[in-house]
Amino acid sequence: VYADLVITGLKGAGRNLTTASFLKAMEGISDYRDPFGGPKMSFGPQKRLGTEVSSLFQVQNGRWVKLVDNITGK
């Protein structure tokens, strides 16, 4: 998931990649859906984690299976 997010940020930063352009692209990601169906993630200058909930997956018979959804730290 995080590798996919980095690639999304790199694409958004464009050909003339700088730290500032990458940061701006990452902060512009909104309602990102990971390939596994986890919770939506959005980023911004004051929102660096992307989400406040998580999901737990396990590989079963060669496929990703969601075991628990919407896990919070609260």
PyMOL Python script that loads the backbone (N, CA, C, O; Angstrom):
from pymol import cmd

cmd.read_pdbstr("""\
ATOM      1  N   VAL A   1       0.832  -1.187   0.000  1.00  0.00           N
ATOM      2  CA  VAL A   1       0.000   0.000   0.000  1.00  0.00           C
ATOM      3  C   VAL A   1       0.881   1.256   0.000  1.00  0.00           C
ATOM      4  O   VAL A   1       0.655   2.183  -0.778  1.00  0.00           O
ATOM      5  N   TYR A   2       1.878   1.273   0.876  1.00  0.00           N
ATOM      6  CA  TYR A   2       2.701   2.481   0.968  1.00  0.00           C
ATOM      7  C   TYR A   2       3.583   2.666  -0.253  1.00  0.00           C
ATOM      8  O   TYR A   2       3.877   3.800  -0.632  1.00  0.00           O
ATOM      9  N   ALA A   3       4.013   1.571  -0.878  1.00  0.00           N
ATOM     10  CA  ALA A   3       4.762   1.685  -2.130  1.00  0.00           C
ATOM     11  C   ALA A   3       3.863   2.305  -3.203  1.00  0.00           C
ATOM     12  O   ALA A   3       4.317   3.152  -3.972  1.00  0.00           O
ATOM     13  N   ASP A   4       2.601   1.891  -3.261  1.00  0.00           N
ATOM     14  CA  ASP A   4       1.653   2.447  -4.226  1.00  0.00           C
ATOM     15  C   ASP A   4       1.424   3.935  -3.954  1.00  0.00           C
ATOM     16  O   ASP A   4       1.313   4.726  -4.891  1.00  0.00           O
ATOM     17  N   LEU A   5       1.354   4.316  -2.686  1.00  0.00           N
ATOM     18  CA  LEU A   5       1.193   5.734  -2.335  1.00  0.00           C
ATOM     19  C   LEU A   5       2.406   6.551  -2.784  1.00  0.00           C
ATOM     20  O   LEU A   5       2.255   7.657  -3.303  1.00  0.00           O
ATOM     21  N   VAL A   6       3.603   6.007  -2.584  1.00  0.00           N
ATOM     22  CA  VAL A   6       4.818   6.718  -3.015  1.00  0.00           C
ATOM     23  C   VAL A   6       4.810   6.893  -4.530  1.00  0.00           C
ATOM     24  O   VAL A   6       5.141   7.968  -5.030  1.00  0.00           O
ATOM     25  N   ILE A   7       4.438   5.857  -5.257  1.00  0.00           N
ATOM     26  CA  ILE A   7       4.366   5.958  -6.721  1.00  0.00           C
ATOM     27  C   ILE A   7       3.345   7.010  -7.129  1.00  0.00           C
ATOM     28  O   ILE A   7       3.596   7.786  -8.052  1.00  0.00           O
ATOM     29  N   THR A   8       2.200   7.049  -6.461  1.00  0.00           N
ATOM     30  CA  THR A   8       1.187   8.075  -6.737  1.00  0.00           C
ATOM     31  C   THR A   8       1.764   9.468  -6.505  1.00  0.00           C
ATOM     32  O   THR A   8       1.545  10.373  -7.310  1.00  0.00           O
ATOM     33  N   GLY A   9       2.499   9.642  -5.407  1.00  0.00           N
ATOM     34  CA  GLY A   9       3.133  10.924  -5.115  1.00  0.00           C
ATOM     35  C   GLY A   9       4.194  11.288  -6.140  1.00  0.00           C
ATOM     36  O   GLY A   9       4.286  12.445  -6.553  1.00  0.00           O
ATOM     37  N   LEU A  10       4.994  10.314  -6.556  1.00  0.00           N
ATOM     38  CA  LEU A  10       6.031  10.573  -7.558  1.00  0.00           C
ATOM     39  C   LEU A  10       5.422  10.987  -8.890  1.00  0.00           C
ATOM     40  O   LEU A  10       5.912  11.911  -9.539  1.00  0.00           O
ATOM     41  N   LYS A  11       4.361  10.308  -9.297  1.00  0.00           N
ATOM     42  CA  LYS A  11       3.674  10.684 -10.538  1.00  0.00           C
ATOM     43  C   LYS A  11       3.111  12.095 -10.437  1.00  0.00           C
ATOM     44  O   LYS A  11       3.199  12.874 -11.386  1.00  0.00           O
ATOM     45  N   GLY A  12       2.537  12.418  -9.290  1.00  0.00           N
ATOM     46  CA  GLY A  12       1.972  13.752  -9.086  1.00  0.00           C
ATOM     47  C   GLY A  12       3.017  14.846  -9.041  1.00  0.00           C
ATOM     48  O   GLY A  12       2.734  15.995  -9.380  1.00  0.00           O
ATOM     49  N   ALA A  13       4.227  14.497  -8.622  1.00  0.00           N
ATOM     50  CA  ALA A  13       5.311  15.482  -8.530  1.00  0.00           C
ATOM     51  C   ALA A  13       5.853  15.869  -9.898  1.00  0.00           C
ATOM     52  O   ALA A  13       6.426  16.947 -10.053  1.00  0.00           O
ATOM     53  N   GLY A  14       5.683  15.016 -10.878  1.00  0.00           N
ATOM     54  CA  GLY A  14       6.113  15.336 -12.235  1.00  0.00           C
ATOM     55  C   GLY A  14       7.569  14.989 -12.513  1.00  0.00           C
ATOM     56  O   GLY A  14       8.271  14.432 -11.669  1.00  0.00           O
ATOM     57  N   ARG A  15       7.995  15.331 -13.710  1.00  0.00           N
ATOM     58  CA  ARG A  15       9.334  14.970 -14.190  1.00  0.00           C
ATOM     59  C   ARG A  15      10.459  15.684 -13.457  1.00  0.00           C
ATOM     60  O   ARG A  15      11.541  15.120 -13.292  1.00  0.00           O
ATOM     61  N   ASN A  16      10.227  16.904 -13.020  1.00  0.00           N
ATOM     62  CA  ASN A  16      11.269  17.673 -12.331  1.00  0.00           C
ATOM     63  C   ASN A  16      11.094  17.509 -10.822  1.00  0.00           C
ATOM     64  O   ASN A  16      10.748  18.451 -10.110  1.00  0.00           O
ATOM     65  N   LEU A  17      11.343  16.299 -10.365  1.00  0.00           N
ATOM     66  CA  LEU A  17      11.113  15.938  -8.969  1.00  0.00           C
ATOM     67  C   LEU A  17      12.017  16.713  -8.019  1.00  0.00           C
ATOM     68  O   LEU A  17      13.234  16.769  -8.194  1.00  0.00           O
ATOM     69  N   THR A  18      11.391  17.309  -7.012  1.00  0.00           N
ATOM     70  CA  THR A  18      12.105  17.931  -5.902  1.00  0.00           C
ATOM     71  C   THR A  18      11.406  17.486  -4.625  1.00  0.00           C
ATOM     72  O   THR A  18      10.306  16.936  -4.672  1.00  0.00           O
ATOM     73  N   THR A  19      12.033  17.721  -3.509  1.00  0.00           N
ATOM     74  CA  THR A  19      11.391  17.401  -2.239  1.00  0.00           C
ATOM     75  C   THR A  19      10.078  18.165  -2.122  1.00  0.00           C
ATOM     76  O   THR A  19       9.063  17.611  -1.700  1.00  0.00           O
ATOM     77  N   ALA A  20      10.104  19.441  -2.497  1.00  0.00           N
ATOM     78  CA  ALA A  20       8.905  20.282  -2.392  1.00  0.00           C
ATOM     79  C   ALA A  20       7.790  19.785  -3.311  1.00  0.00           C
ATOM     80  O   ALA A  20       6.628  19.753  -2.906  1.00  0.00           O
ATOM     81  N   SER A  21       8.130  19.396  -4.547  1.00  0.00           N
ATOM     82  CA  SER A  21       7.082  18.934  -5.468  1.00  0.00           C
ATOM     83  C   SER A  21       6.507  17.588  -5.017  1.00  0.00           C
ATOM     84  O   SER A  21       5.312  17.340  -5.179  1.00  0.00           O
ATOM     85  N   PHE A  22       7.348  16.725  -4.457  1.00  0.00           N
ATOM     86  CA  PHE A  22       6.865  15.450  -3.947  1.00  0.00           C
ATOM     87  C   PHE A  22       5.949  15.659  -2.743  1.00  0.00           C
ATOM     88  O   PHE A  22       4.885  15.047  -2.654  1.00  0.00           O
ATOM     89  N   LEU A  23       6.364  16.522  -1.823  1.00  0.00           N
ATOM     90  CA  LEU A  23       5.553  16.814  -0.642  1.00  0.00           C
ATOM     91  C   LEU A  23       4.200  17.396  -1.045  1.00  0.00           C
ATOM     92  O   LEU A  23       3.164  17.011  -0.502  1.00  0.00           O
ATOM     93  N   LYS A  24       4.216  18.324  -1.999  1.00  0.00           N
ATOM     94  CA  LYS A  24       2.960  18.927  -2.464  1.00  0.00           C
ATOM     95  C   LYS A  24       2.058  17.877  -3.104  1.00  0.00           C
ATOM     96  O   LYS A  24       0.846  17.885  -2.890  1.00  0.00           O
ATOM     97  N   ALA A  25       2.639  16.982  -3.881  1.00  0.00           N
ATOM     98  CA  ALA A  25       1.847  15.926  -4.519  1.00  0.00           C
ATOM     99  C   ALA A  25       1.262  14.980  -3.470  1.00  0.00           C
ATOM    100  O   ALA A  25       0.097  14.593  -3.567  1.00  0.00           O
ATOM    101  N   MET A  26       2.057  14.607  -2.476  1.00  0.00           N
ATOM    102  CA  MET A  26       1.556  13.724  -1.420  1.00  0.00           C
ATOM    103  C   MET A  26       0.438  14.390  -0.632  1.00  0.00           C
ATOM    104  O   MET A  26      -0.561  13.750  -0.304  1.00  0.00           O
ATOM    105  N   GLU A  27       0.602  15.673  -0.328  1.00  0.00           N
ATOM    106  CA  GLU A  27      -0.419  16.409   0.415  1.00  0.00           C
ATOM    107  C   GLU A  27      -1.694  16.589  -0.398  1.00  0.00           C
ATOM    108  O   GLU A  27      -2.752  16.873   0.164  1.00  0.00           O
ATOM    109  N   GLY A  28      -1.606  16.428  -1.697  1.00  0.00           N
ATOM    110  CA  GLY A  28      -2.766  16.572  -2.568  1.00  0.00           C
ATOM    111  C   GLY A  28      -3.552  15.283  -2.768  1.00  0.00           C
ATOM    112  O   GLY A  28      -4.601  15.289  -3.412  1.00  0.00           O
ATOM    113  N   ILE A  29      -3.051  14.177  -2.220  1.00  0.00           N
ATOM    114  CA  ILE A  29      -3.769  12.908  -2.374  1.00  0.00           C
ATOM    115  C   ILE A  29      -5.020  12.940  -1.498  1.00  0.00           C
ATOM    116  O   ILE A  29      -4.950  13.182  -0.293  1.00  0.00           O
ATOM    117  N   SER A  30      -6.160  12.689  -2.132  1.00  0.00           N
ATOM    118  CA  SER A  30      -7.439  12.741  -1.422  1.00  0.00           C
ATOM    119  C   SER A  30      -8.269  11.517  -1.785  1.00  0.00           C
ATOM    120  O   SER A  30      -8.366  11.146  -2.955  1.00  0.00           O
ATOM    121  N   ASP A  31      -8.861  10.900  -0.784  1.00  0.00           N
ATOM    122  CA  ASP A  31      -9.730   9.731  -0.968  1.00  0.00           C
ATOM    123  C   ASP A  31      -9.048   8.597  -1.734  1.00  0.00           C
ATOM    124  O   ASP A  31      -9.676   7.937  -2.562  1.00  0.00           O
ATOM    125  N   TYR A  32      -7.764   8.376  -1.455  1.00  0.00           N
ATOM    126  CA  TYR A  32      -7.008   7.288  -2.062  1.00  0.00           C
ATOM    127  C   TYR A  32      -7.586   5.960  -1.581  1.00  0.00           C
ATOM    128  O   TYR A  32      -7.849   5.781  -0.392  1.00  0.00           O
ATOM    129  N   ARG A  33      -7.779   5.044  -2.507  1.00  0.00           N
ATOM    130  CA  ARG A  33      -8.242   3.695  -2.187  1.00  0.00           C
ATOM    131  C   ARG A  33      -7.116   2.728  -2.518  1.00  0.00           C
ATOM    132  O   ARG A  33      -6.653   2.679  -3.657  1.00  0.00           O
ATOM    133  N   ASP A  34      -6.677   1.964  -1.535  1.00  0.00           N
ATOM    134  CA  ASP A  34      -5.595   1.029  -1.794  1.00  0.00           C
ATOM    135  C   ASP A  34      -6.117  -0.175  -2.586  1.00  0.00           C
ATOM    136  O   ASP A  34      -7.320  -0.435  -2.602  1.00  0.00           O
ATOM    137  N   PRO A  35      -5.213  -0.904  -3.239  1.00  0.00           N
ATOM    138  CA  PRO A  35      -5.626  -2.035  -4.081  1.00  0.00           C
ATOM    139  C   PRO A  35      -6.289  -3.180  -3.318  1.00  0.00           C
ATOM    140  O   PRO A  35      -6.900  -4.054  -3.933  1.00  0.00           O
ATOM    141  N   PHE A  36      -6.180  -3.188  -1.995  1.00  0.00           N
ATOM    142  CA  PHE A  36      -6.733  -4.280  -1.207  1.00  0.00           C
ATOM    143  C   PHE A  36      -8.100  -3.958  -0.601  1.00  0.00           C
ATOM    144  O   PHE A  36      -8.706  -4.816   0.042  1.00  0.00           O
ATOM    145  N   GLY A  37      -8.586  -2.743  -0.797  1.00  0.00           N
ATOM    146  CA  GLY A  37      -9.904  -2.381  -0.276  1.00  0.00           C
ATOM    147  C   GLY A  37      -9.902  -1.877   1.153  1.00  0.00           C
ATOM    148  O   GLY A  37     -10.917  -1.958   1.844  1.00  0.00           O
ATOM    149  N   GLY A  38      -8.762  -1.353   1.605  1.00  0.00           N
ATOM    150  CA  GLY A  38      -8.692  -0.780   2.949  1.00  0.00           C
ATOM    151  C   GLY A  38      -9.413   0.558   3.007  1.00  0.00           C
ATOM    152  O   GLY A  38     -10.006   0.985   2.016  1.00  0.00           O
ATOM    153  N   PRO A  39      -9.369   1.222   4.151  1.00  0.00           N
ATOM    154  CA  PRO A  39     -10.058   2.509   4.286  1.00  0.00           C
ATOM    155  C   PRO A  39      -9.445   3.585   3.388  1.00  0.00           C
ATOM    156  O   PRO A  39      -8.264   3.527   3.048  1.00  0.00           O
ATOM    157  N   LYS A  40     -10.267   4.567   3.011  1.00  0.00           N
ATOM    158  CA  LYS A  40      -9.780   5.678   2.195  1.00  0.00           C
ATOM    159  C   LYS A  40      -8.719   6.461   2.959  1.00  0.00           C
ATOM    160  O   LYS A  40      -8.762   6.563   4.185  1.00  0.00           O
ATOM    161  N   MET A  41      -7.758   7.014   2.205  1.00  0.00           N
ATOM    162  CA  MET A  41      -6.713   7.837   2.804  1.00  0.00           C
ATOM    163  C   MET A  41      -6.681   9.189   2.116  1.00  0.00           C
ATOM    164  O   MET A  41      -6.810   9.281   0.895  1.00  0.00           O
ATOM    165  N   SER A  42      -6.508  10.236   2.908  1.00  0.00           N
ATOM    166  CA  SER A  42      -6.323  11.597   2.401  1.00  0.00           C
ATOM    167  C   SER A  42      -5.191  12.230   3.186  1.00  0.00           C
ATOM    168  O   SER A  42      -5.011  11.948   4.371  1.00  0.00           O
ATOM    169  N   PHE A  43      -4.432  13.085   2.524  1.00  0.00           N
ATOM    170  CA  PHE A  43      -3.272  13.722   3.144  1.00  0.00           C
ATOM    171  C   PHE A  43      -3.365  15.230   2.996  1.00  0.00           C
ATOM    172  O   PHE A  43      -4.109  15.730   2.152  1.00  0.00           O
ATOM    173  N   GLY A  44      -2.624  15.944   3.802  1.00  0.00           N
ATOM    174  CA  GLY A  44      -2.566  17.394   3.732  1.00  0.00           C
ATOM    175  C   GLY A  44      -1.453  17.901   4.628  1.00  0.00           C
ATOM    176  O   GLY A  44      -0.769  17.110   5.277  1.00  0.00           O
ATOM    177  N   PRO A  45      -1.262  19.224   4.669  1.00  0.00           N
ATOM    178  CA  PRO A  45      -0.177  19.796   5.485  1.00  0.00           C
ATOM    179  C   PRO A  45      -0.258  19.407   6.959  1.00  0.00           C
ATOM    180  O   PRO A  45       0.773  19.291   7.622  1.00  0.00           O
ATOM    181  N   GLN A  46      -1.455  19.206   7.475  1.00  0.00           N
ATOM    182  CA  GLN A  46      -1.618  18.834   8.876  1.00  0.00           C
ATOM    183  C   GLN A  46      -2.091  17.388   9.042  1.00  0.00           C
ATOM    184  O   GLN A  46      -2.374  16.948  10.156  1.00  0.00           O
ATOM    185  N   LYS A  47      -2.176  16.662   7.946  1.00  0.00           N
ATOM    186  CA  LYS A  47      -2.653  15.271   7.992  1.00  0.00           C
ATOM    187  C   LYS A  47      -1.643  14.377   7.284  1.00  0.00           C
ATOM    188  O   LYS A  47      -1.681  14.226   6.063  1.00  0.00           O
ATOM    189  N   ARG A  48      -0.747  13.790   8.059  1.00  0.00           N
ATOM    190  CA  ARG A  48       0.350  13.005   7.493  1.00  0.00           C
ATOM    191  C   ARG A  48       0.110  11.498   7.539  1.00  0.00           C
ATOM    192  O   ARG A  48       0.775  10.763   6.808  1.00  0.00           O
ATOM    193  N   LEU A  49      -0.804  11.014   8.361  1.00  0.00           N
ATOM    194  CA  LEU A  49      -1.032   9.581   8.472  1.00  0.00           C
ATOM    195  C   LEU A  49      -1.958   9.042   7.379  1.00  0.00           C
ATOM    196  O   LEU A  49      -1.905   7.855   7.058  1.00  0.00           O
ATOM    197  N   GLY A  50      -2.786   9.883   6.818  1.00  0.00           N
ATOM    198  CA  GLY A  50      -3.692   9.463   5.761  1.00  0.00           C
ATOM    199  C   GLY A  50      -5.047   9.002   6.258  1.00  0.00           C
ATOM    200  O   GLY A  50      -6.069   9.285   5.633  1.00  0.00           O
ATOM    201  N   THR A  51      -5.064   8.297   7.372  1.00  0.00           N
ATOM    202  CA  THR A  51      -6.318   7.784   7.917  1.00  0.00           C
ATOM    203  C   THR A  51      -6.145   7.527   9.409  1.00  0.00           C
ATOM    204  O   THR A  51      -5.024   7.426   9.908  1.00  0.00           O
ATOM    205  N   GLU A  52      -7.232   7.427  10.093  1.00  0.00           N
ATOM    206  CA  GLU A  52      -7.178   7.111  11.524  1.00  0.00           C
ATOM    207  C   GLU A  52      -7.705   5.716  11.805  1.00  0.00           C
ATOM    208  O   GLU A  52      -7.864   5.328  12.962  1.00  0.00           O
ATOM    209  N   VAL A  53      -7.976   4.960  10.745  1.00  0.00           N
ATOM    210  CA  VAL A  53      -8.439   3.581  10.892  1.00  0.00           C
ATOM    211  C   VAL A  53      -7.578   2.674  10.010  1.00  0.00           C
ATOM    212  O   VAL A  53      -6.936   3.135   9.066  1.00  0.00           O
ATOM    213  N   SER A  54      -7.573   1.410  10.325  1.00  0.00           N
ATOM    214  CA  SER A  54      -6.811   0.420   9.560  1.00  0.00           C
ATOM    215  C   SER A  54      -7.662  -0.812   9.339  1.00  0.00           C
ATOM    216  O   SER A  54      -8.727  -0.974   9.935  1.00  0.00           O
ATOM    217  N   SER A  55      -7.170  -1.669   8.474  1.00  0.00           N
ATOM    218  CA  SER A  55      -7.780  -2.972   8.258  1.00  0.00           C
ATOM    219  C   SER A  55      -6.690  -4.023   8.433  1.00  0.00           C
ATOM    220  O   SER A  55      -5.509  -3.740   8.228  1.00  0.00           O
ATOM    221  N   LEU A  56      -7.083  -5.220   8.808  1.00  0.00           N
ATOM    222  CA  LEU A  56      -6.152  -6.321   8.975  1.00  0.00           C
ATOM    223  C   LEU A  56      -6.436  -7.369   7.908  1.00  0.00           C
ATOM    224  O   LEU A  56      -7.558  -7.863   7.794  1.00  0.00           O
ATOM    225  N   PHE A  57      -5.404  -7.708   7.121  1.00  0.00           N
ATOM    226  CA  PHE A  57      -5.530  -8.686   6.055  1.00  0.00           C
ATOM    227  C   PHE A  57      -4.633  -9.875   6.336  1.00  0.00           C
ATOM    228  O   PHE A  57      -3.662  -9.775   7.085  1.00  0.00           O
ATOM    229  N   GLN A  58      -4.974 -11.008   5.721  1.00  0.00           N
ATOM    230  CA  GLN A  58      -4.150 -12.211   5.818  1.00  0.00           C
ATOM    231  C   GLN A  58      -4.212 -12.916   4.464  1.00  0.00           C
ATOM    232  O   GLN A  58      -5.248 -12.908   3.800  1.00  0.00           O
ATOM    233  N   VAL A  59      -3.106 -13.519   4.066  1.00  0.00           N
ATOM    234  CA  VAL A  59      -3.114 -14.317   2.845  1.00  0.00           C
ATOM    235  C   VAL A  59      -3.653 -15.703   3.190  1.00  0.00           C
ATOM    236  O   VAL A  59      -3.112 -16.406   4.043  1.00  0.00           O
ATOM    237  N   GLN A  60      -4.724 -16.074   2.509  1.00  0.00           N
ATOM    238  CA  GLN A  60      -5.327 -17.395   2.687  1.00  0.00           C
ATOM    239  C   GLN A  60      -5.501 -18.021   1.307  1.00  0.00           C
ATOM    240  O   GLN A  60      -6.143 -17.445   0.428  1.00  0.00           O
ATOM    241  N   ASN A  61      -4.927 -19.197   1.132  1.00  0.00           N
ATOM    242  CA  ASN A  61      -5.008 -19.887  -0.165  1.00  0.00           C
ATOM    243  C   ASN A  61      -4.541 -19.005  -1.317  1.00  0.00           C
ATOM    244  O   ASN A  61      -5.122 -19.025  -2.402  1.00  0.00           O
ATOM    245  N   GLY A  62      -3.471 -18.221  -1.067  1.00  0.00           N
ATOM    246  CA  GLY A  62      -2.887 -17.390  -2.114  1.00  0.00           C
ATOM    247  C   GLY A  62      -3.631 -16.105  -2.411  1.00  0.00           C
ATOM    248  O   GLY A  62      -3.306 -15.434  -3.390  1.00  0.00           O
ATOM    249  N   ARG A  63      -4.620 -15.730  -1.605  1.00  0.00           N
ATOM    250  CA  ARG A  63      -5.391 -14.498  -1.828  1.00  0.00           C
ATOM    251  C   ARG A  63      -5.439 -13.684  -0.551  1.00  0.00           C
ATOM    252  O   ARG A  63      -5.438 -14.235   0.550  1.00  0.00           O
ATOM    253  N   TRP A  64      -5.481 -12.355  -0.706  1.00  0.00           N
ATOM    254  CA  TRP A  64      -5.619 -11.464   0.444  1.00  0.00           C
ATOM    255  C   TRP A  64      -7.059 -11.513   0.927  1.00  0.00           C
ATOM    256  O   TRP A  64      -7.989 -11.342   0.139  1.00  0.00           O
ATOM    257  N   VAL A  65      -7.242 -11.746   2.219  1.00  0.00           N
ATOM    258  CA  VAL A  65      -8.575 -11.795   2.822  1.00  0.00           C
ATOM    259  C   VAL A  65      -8.610 -10.783   3.966  1.00  0.00           C
ATOM    260  O   VAL A  65      -7.742 -10.791   4.839  1.00  0.00           O
ATOM    261  N   LYS A  66      -9.622  -9.912   3.954  1.00  0.00           N
ATOM    262  CA  LYS A  66      -9.775  -8.925   5.025  1.00  0.00           C
ATOM    263  C   LYS A  66     -10.366  -9.616   6.247  1.00  0.00           C
ATOM    264  O   LYS A  66     -11.458 -10.181   6.189  1.00  0.00           O
ATOM    265  N   LEU A  67      -9.624  -9.562   7.363  1.00  0.00           N
ATOM    266  CA  LEU A  67     -10.086 -10.188   8.596  1.00  0.00           C
ATOM    267  C   LEU A  67     -10.865  -9.217   9.466  1.00  0.00           C
ATOM    268  O   LEU A  67     -11.898  -9.576  10.032  1.00  0.00           O
ATOM    269  N   VAL A  68     -10.372  -7.985   9.573  1.00  0.00           N
ATOM    270  CA  VAL A  68     -10.991  -6.965  10.427  1.00  0.00           C
ATOM    271  C   VAL A  68     -10.944  -5.645   9.680  1.00  0.00           C
ATOM    272  O   VAL A  68      -9.936  -5.321   9.053  1.00  0.00           O
ATOM    273  N   ASP A  69     -12.018  -4.888   9.740  1.00  0.00           N
ATOM    274  CA  ASP A  69     -12.098  -3.586   9.084  1.00  0.00           C
ATOM    275  C   ASP A  69     -12.295  -2.494  10.127  1.00  0.00           C
ATOM    276  O   ASP A  69     -12.842  -2.747  11.200  1.00  0.00           O
ATOM    277  N   ASN A  70     -11.859  -1.306   9.820  1.00  0.00           N
ATOM    278  CA  ASN A  70     -12.066  -0.121  10.658  1.00  0.00           C
ATOM    279  C   ASN A  70     -11.509  -0.270  12.072  1.00  0.00           C
ATOM    280  O   ASN A  70     -12.210  -0.015  13.051  1.00  0.00           O
ATOM    281  N   ILE A  71     -10.258  -0.680  12.174  1.00  0.00           N
ATOM    282  CA  ILE A  71      -9.572  -0.753  13.454  1.00  0.00           C
ATOM    283  C   ILE A  71      -9.118   0.670  13.796  1.00  0.00           C
ATOM    284  O   ILE A  71      -8.474   1.333  12.982  1.00  0.00           O
ATOM    285  N   THR A  72      -9.451   1.129  14.986  1.00  0.00           N
ATOM    286  CA  THR A  72      -8.998   2.452  15.404  1.00  0.00           C
ATOM    287  C   THR A  72      -8.092   2.314  16.622  1.00  0.00           C
ATOM    288  O   THR A  72      -8.110   1.300  17.321  1.00  0.00           O
ATOM    289  N   GLY A  73      -7.304   3.352  16.859  1.00  0.00           N
ATOM    290  CA  GLY A  73      -6.405   3.352  18.015  1.00  0.00           C
ATOM    291  C   GLY A  73      -7.074   3.867  19.265  1.00  0.00           C
ATOM    292  O   GLY A  73      -6.425   4.035  20.298  1.00  0.00           O
ATOM    293  N   LYS A  74      -8.360   4.116  19.182  1.00  0.00           N
ATOM    294  CA  LYS A  74      -9.093   4.697  20.310  1.00  0.00           C
ATOM    295  C   LYS A  74      -9.736   3.635  21.146  1.00  0.00           C
ATOM    296  O   LYS A  74     -10.395   3.945  22.138  1.00  0.00           O
TER     297      LYS A  74
END
""", "prot")
cmd.dss("prot")
cmd.show_as("cartoon", "prot")
cmd.util.cbc("prot")
cmd.orient("prot")
